[in-house]
Amino acid sequence: MAGSTLITERLILRPWYAEDYAPFAALNADPRVTATLAGNLTRDESDAFADRIATHIDEHGWGLWAIEIKEGAPFIGYAGLSRPRFDAPFTPCVEIGWRLAFEHWRHGYATEAARAVLDFGFNVLRLPEIVSFTTIGNTRSRKVMERIGLVRDPAGDFDHPSLSPDHPLRPHVLYRKGRL
Ligand SMILES: CC(C)(COP(=O)(O)OP(=O)(O)OC[C@H]1O[C@@H](n2cnc3c(N)ncnc32)[C@H](O)[C@@H]1OP(=O)(O)O)[C@@H](O)C(=O)NCCC(=O)NCCS
């Protein structure tokens, strides 16, 4: 299945190109970007992640779309939908997520992309609910969730099972939004 493309005022959310892999590896090796994630990725790990993302879009027509700025940077990161691969009280579910290169923070791009993704999830995929989660201290990501209308479910707080019990990023908060 061909991957879909979402267009917003300033951005194009599209399937991945081979040229995206190098700038993706650069942002995954940037400690400013990975400070709230589980650590930097090596080039091989980043490429394998990009392969998984690209394959998912190819097979399903949706996923974590590569973002480019219209008549600007050809790749600034991703935003989109995925299915978490771990078990938790709120899984199976579809998660909305985002990751941008540091130089493209603070322009509203993540929020703009996320609004288009949410619209696709509810109005094209007809999902009944979309969730998002992040480590408690990831204020920037939580603000994106709140700006697009996700609401924190305090009963959904959980320890991320992929991180070791003593990992400081293990405690996570859960946000939800149902289709209106
Ligand atoms: C999460 C992440 C994408 C958020 O980036 P961000 O720049 O804070 O979010 P946005 O792109 O929506 O930009 C919002 C900011 O742009 C500002 N802004 C500037 N120009 C703007 C415009 N034209 N329109 C809208 N907002 C604009 C907003 O005021 C806001 O600033 P503030 O946070 O200081 O109030 C980014 O921090 C990131 O990639 N982090 C690492 C990866 C990560 O944590 N991913 C989530 C894991 S769950």
The ligand as an ORCA input file, in Angstrom:
! r2SCAN-3c Opt
* xyz 0 1
  C       8.548     17.216     21.790
  C       9.040     18.224     20.767
  C       8.710     17.771     19.363
  C       8.341     19.566     21.082
  O       8.972     20.624     20.366
  P       8.441     22.124     20.615
  O       9.249     22.999     19.773
  O       8.367     22.393     22.073
  O       6.913     22.051     20.115
  P       6.276     22.793     18.846
  O       7.016     22.432     17.614
  O       4.824     22.501     18.870
  O       6.562     24.329     19.144
  C       5.900     24.985     20.207
  C       6.679     26.228     20.579
  O       6.883     27.015     19.403
  C       6.459     28.371     19.675
  N       6.145     28.997     18.374
  C       6.968     29.848     17.717
  N       6.442     30.190     16.541
  C       5.243     29.567     16.444
  C       4.214     29.539     15.449
  N       4.322     30.231     14.310
  N       3.138     28.764     15.679
  C       3.014     28.065     16.813
  N       3.953     28.053     17.804
  C       5.065     28.792     17.608
  C       5.350     28.194     20.669
  O       5.109     29.375     21.383
  C       5.946     27.119     21.568
  O       6.910     27.657     22.399
  P       6.976     27.358     23.978
  O       7.003     25.882     24.152
  O       8.252     27.994     24.403
  O       5.738     27.921     24.563
  C      10.580     18.406     20.889
  O      10.868     18.916     22.154
  C      11.337     17.093     20.681
  O      11.557     16.648     19.561
  N      11.776     16.468     21.812
  C      12.557     15.252     21.768
  C      11.744     14.065     21.340
  C      10.587     13.791     22.273
  O      10.666     14.036     23.469
  N       9.518     13.255     21.694
  C       8.354     12.894     22.442
  C       8.560     11.614     23.137
  S       7.060     11.151     23.970
*
